[in-house]
């Protein structure tokens, strides 16, 4: 027998034999019925929200120290430049930031900030606009598009991400239902990048931004 035959034989055995004896082989219809039963009552398998509503739950999740996220509530897009300036100043960063081509970020250039579209490795700061936020996990979702380069969320030391309050979804599966038609590339980001692989010390920015700052925009 070839290695392929050995692998397929092992899979067949795993599908039809359990620890205590033979298991009946299920038909595709039976498997589909079991899957449907698992999803028949989503509230039964969903976690308890961290707050009384999706926005409060999202804020609570972002406050979890394990995520390494900071968050500011911003009273509308007009107040965004001031919030960005305040963040950069609080981290002793120059008033310079890489921006995506989202038109809602154009006002940053007229507020004393130097903006640019190109982004380099180890860029000090960049800002994106998230398509969605997920209250269940404190995640933000970025969809790649001509006005939304994914690298803006990957290369900077400090990543600022704006997300509107009415784009906060309660659960992960709510996003799955809204993701069609699927974008070319969707990235779900939960907190800052870090690792403890090296001698057990926590190191920020191992595989992406070391600092993630959410700007939660009210409308």
Secondary structure, DSSP 8 states (H G I E B T S, - for coil): --HHHHHHHHHHHHHHEETTEE-----HHHHHHHHHHHTTTHHHHS---SSSSHHHHHHHHHT-GGG-EEEEEESSGGGHHHHHHHHHHHTT--SEEEE-S-GGGGGGGGTT-EEES---TT-SEEEEE-SEEETTTTEEEEE-BTTB-GGGGTS-SEEEEEEEGGGEESSHHHHHHH--S--S-EEEE-S--EE-TTTT--EETSSS-SEEEEEEE--
